[in-house]
């Protein structure tokens, strides 16, 4: 009898220990550094597909986030390796087959590979059989460039010299049926002028978005505080830009990654800025360790002041502290049904 009671006591203790661990892990969040901004209050999402969200890539790992909730977790964050056919390219999300669901693609100095799956792939046949050759070297973009087709298009913004000016050209294709598609082009125009040979206003970052709600995504770029956007479809030879505008910068200690998306589902895209940084501290064991932080600041209006951004923390297992140049961030929308 005593033996049975002893076993019962041990089992009960173990149950209490497990419950305590579950409680601690449930509410565990990173300790925020001093001066960390307060996330913008939002009502919790209960359904996928309501608004555009973020896809974060680090090397060959993807982190697909299905909500704009602050520090989302559970089934709202899907982390997995992609095993692309080459390492070091730029990642994109696009609806490559016109089924209404975006999925990953990777571009690297000419070749572009994509998949219509949202799961881990092998580096061989799953990617190689879908290869498309774009040609020029530059910043890739993906979007819905034509109203007569359902699928998205892949484009590359190439930098070229014209006398003392730097000009940009968007080369793109919407044909994924062949490895050597016809490449179309659109003149994007000049960047802000250089001063003493330096890009005084910051490196240009290119995105595409539906800035006027007509269903066609068009080119835009940012240099520092300056933002230019066009409503000219890429099917036309030259992009006509609206007046250059000044945007706010929510953080002054980093350049940020420009991301375009429809964050409130009103049919018009706006921009956001994604920041990554790490804090370092010496733990009680004497070992110096770092804590990564991912932040996203976005607006539901095209032009935003420094203080006008909505701020959310991004939960992801990705930690590009030692190789931040491989971090890519783009928008997507998770139209899959939620898990049971």
N, C-alpha and C positions, 0 to 999 in steps of 0.2 A: 504493500500500500504506500509506504514511504517512498519507494522507488518510483511509483507512478506519479506521486505528488511532485517529486523532484523534477521529473521529466515535464510535467505540466507547467511548473514554475519557469523552467528554461524556455519552453515554447512561448509562454506569455511574454517573457522579457524580449525574446527575439521579435515578436510581433510589434511591441512598443518601439523597439529600435527601428524597424522597417518603416513604421508609420511616421516616426520623427524624421527619418531621412527623406521620405516622400514629401513631407511638409516643407522641409528646408529647400529641397531642390525645386519645388513648385514655385517658390517666390524668389529664387536666386537670380539676381541680375548683377551686372558688373558694377563695381564701385565707380561712380562718376568722378572725374578729376575736378579740382577746385575751379569755379567759374564756368562750369558746364552749363549750357543754356537749358531752359526748361522746355521739354517737348510740347508741341501744340496739342491741346486736348482735342480728341476726336472720338466719335461714337464708334464702337467696335463693329467691324464688318462681320457679317454672318454668311455671306455668299460670295463665291468667286465670280469674276467676270464683270463686276460692276463698274470698275474704272481701270485705267492703265496703271501698271505697277512697275517694279524694277526687276531687271535681270542683271546680276553681277557675275563677272567672270574673272578668275585669277589663274592665269596660265591655262591648264587644261581642266579646271574645275568650274562648275556652274553652281550658282545659287539663285534659284528662281523663286521670287517672292510674290505671293498671290493677293496681297492686301496692302493698303497704305496705312494700316494701323501702326502706332508707335511700338517698336520692339516686338514685332509679330513673331509668333512661334507656332509649334504644332504643325498641322498639315499646310499652314500658310507659307512655309519655307521648305524648299526641296533642294538639298545639296547633293551633288553627284559628280563623278568624273566623266569626261566626255571622250578622252582618248582620240584627239583629232589626228589627221594624217601628218601634221607638222606642228611644231611648237613655236610660240612667239608671234602668232598672228593676231588680228583684231577680230573680236567677236561681235556678232549682230544677232538680232531676232527679226524674223520675217515670216510672212505667210507664203511659203514657197509653192504650195500646191492649190491655193485658193479655197481651202476648206474652212477658213475663218479662224484658224488657230496658228499663232506664231510659234516658231521653233528655231533652234540655234543654227548659225552659219559662221564660218571663219574665213577671213581673207588675209592673204599674205603676199604682197608684192607681185601680183599677177593672178595666181590661182585662187578660186573661191570654191569652198566645199560646204555643203549644207545637209541637213537631215530634216525629215518631217516627223521625227519622233522626239518625245520629251523624256528621254531615259538615257542611261549610260550606254555608250557605243564602243565597239572595238575599232582599232585604228585602220583596219583593212577594208573589207568590201563595203561595210556600212557607209563609209564616207567616200571612198574612191569612185564608186560607180555613179556618184552624183556630182562629180567635179565639173565646174564651169570656168573657163578662162576669160578673165576680164582684161588683163593686159597692163594698164598703167600702174604706177606706184603712187600711193596717196592715202588719204583718209577715207575709209569705206562708209557708206550710208545705205540704208534699206528703207523702202516705203512703197506706198501705193501711188505710182507715177502716172498710170493710165486708167481712164474711166471705162475702157472697152474690155478690160480683162479683170479677172477676180484675184489673181495672185499678186504679191508684192514684187518689186524689182530690186536688183542689187546695183549699186553705183559706187564709183570711186572719184573723189575730188583730187585732181592732179594739179600740182603747183608748177607754173612755168614762168619764164622771164620774158618780158616784152620791153626792150630798151632798159630803162632804169626802174620799171614797175614790175611787180609780182602780180600775175593774173592766175585765176583758177578756172578749171574746166571740169564739169561733171560728166563723166563717162558712165553709161549704164546699159543694162540689158534686162529685159523682162522674160526672156526665153530660156527656160531650164530644160528644154528637150534635147539639147545638143551640147557637147563640150566646146564648141566653137561658135557661139551665137553672134548675131549681128550686134555691134556696139553702137549705140546712139550717143550724141553729145550735146551739151548745153554750156555756153559761155557763162560762167558765174560772175566774173568781174575781178576787180582789183581789191587787194587787201589794203588796210590802212598803211600810210607811208612809213618807211623806215627812217630812223634818225641816226646818223653816223653808222650806218650799216647794221643797226640793231632793230629788232621788232619792238619798238618802244611801247606799244599798246598791248603786248602779250601775244602769244602764239594763237593763231586762228583755230577754232574748234567748229566743225561743221555738223549740222543735224538736218533732218527733214521733218516737216510737220504740216498738218492741215491748219494753216493760220487763219483761214477765212470760212471754214466750215463747208467747203464745196465738195469734200470727199477725196480731193487730190492732195497728196503731200508734196511740198516744194522745199527748196533749199533755204537755209539760214545759216549764219555763222556769227560767232562771238569772238571779240578780241578784248580781253580785260573787261572794262565796264561798257564797251560798245557792242551793240547787237543790231545786226542787219537781217531782214527777212524779205523773201519774195513770194508773191502769189502766182508767179508765172509757171505753168506746168512744165516739167522737164522735156516734154515733147516739142516745145518751142525752142528756137536756136539760142536766144539770149534771155537770161533772167533779168527782169526789171525789179529793182529793189525799192521797198518803201524807204522813207526817210530814216537815216541812222538814228537810233535811240540809245539813251544811257540807262543801264539797268543797275540795280543795287547789288552789292556783294555781301552776303550774310556773314562771311568770315573774311578777315583781312590777313590771315596767316597762311593762305594757300590759294592756288589758282582754281581748283575745283574742276570737275568733269561736267560738261554741259549735256543735259538730257532733255529730250522733248517728249511730251505725252499729254494725253487727255485725262487729267487727274480728277476731274469732277463730272465726267461723262456729259458735257454740254455740247459735244460735237466739234469743239475748237481746241487745238493743241496749244499748250503753253510750255514754259521751260522750267527747269530745276537745275540745281547745282549739287553735285555729290562730292563729299569730302571724306578722305580717309587719313587717319593719323594714329600714332601709338604713343602711349606714355610709358616711361621706364621707371622702375623702382627696385630697391634692394629688399628682398624678402627677409623675414627673420632668420632663414637658414643661410643668409649671406650671399645668396645667388641673385644676380640682377635679372629681372624678367620684365617683359613688356606686356601691355594690355592694348589690343587693337580697338579702334572705334570707327564705326561707319555711320555717317550722317547724311541726310538728304534734306535740302531746303527747296521748296517749290512754291509756285504761285498759280492761282487760277485766273489771273489776268496776265496778258503778255508782258507788260512792263511792271516791275516790282521795285519798291524802295528797299534800302538795306534792312529795314525793320519789318517789311511787309511779307516776308516768306513764312510759309508753314513749315515747321521743323519736325522731323521724325527720326528716331534712331533706327538703324537697320540691323536686325539680328542675322548674322551669317557666321558660318565656321571659317570663312575665308580670311586669311591673314597675310596680305602681301607686303608686310613690313620690310622684308629684305629684297623684294623685287616689285616695287609699286608700279613700274612701267608696264607691267603685264595686266594691270587692272583695267577692265572695260565695264562700262555701265550703260545700258540701254533700256528702253521701255518695252513692255509687252502687256498682254492681257490674257489672263488664264480663263479660257472659256470651257475648261473641262468641268464635269459635274463634281461636286465635293465627294470625298470618300464616305462610305456608309458609316 
